[in-house]
Amino acid sequence: MSDRSLPTFAPTTAQLLAGFPRVFTKEWVRLRDIFTVLGDRGLASALLVVSLPQMVPLPLGLSNLLAVPMAIVAIQIALGRHTLWLPEWFLERPIRRTQVVRVSTRLVPWLQRLEFLVRPRLLMVLSPVGVHLIGIACAIVATIAMAPLPFTGWLPGVALIVVALGMMERDGLVVLAGVGLGGAAVGVFVLVIAGLDRVGDAMGNMTAGLT
């Protein structure tokens, strides 16, 4: 990370991410460095960072493993922590600068389009009790993303990203929208489980018929 740094609290998340190319100048970037830059935004920024890999096509298994930090951060939000704890091996994990810049660059235009929608409101949602409940909901959604099942990782990632953005911008309405997406992710998870159960029953019946 270069000596040049971002303002301690960028006006918007889009402006914060837009500064990544000039802040991170070395070939490899540690997750610790990213969290340092986003530090003024607390655990919400951590939830955003650990949820972003779910947007990248990854093999089943690796994406589930990367969902573990999502659950860890969500649990800390539920517990009301103000400082982030993650395993050292995760914080020291290096990521190519090109990947960091690519993801942040792709996000910036979308965030800029949403800026007129994301603004401080419904602050009661972000009361201590509200944040506790939000953390519990996020932990449930992250647990779903950890399950090694098809079609169950992407939507939880989107839900947690929306929640994180809402918390970073103090927008209770956006947070509630993210929680709603999380509910939809739970629904998809239940449908996948039910579908697999039916497939298993059908195969069992076929096997019984052949014997």
Buried (B, 14 or more C-beta within 10 A) or exposed (E): BEEEEBEEEBEBBBBBBBBBEEBBEEEEBBBBBBBBBBBBBBBBBBBBBBBBBBBEEBEEEEBBEBBBBBBBBBBBBBEEBEEBEBEEEBBEBEBEBEEBBEBBEEBBEEBBEBBEEBEEBBEEBBEEEBBBEBBBBBBBBBBBBBBEBEEBBBBBBBBBBBBBBBBBBBBBBBBBBBBBBBEBBBEBBEEBEEEEEEEEEEEEEEEEEEE
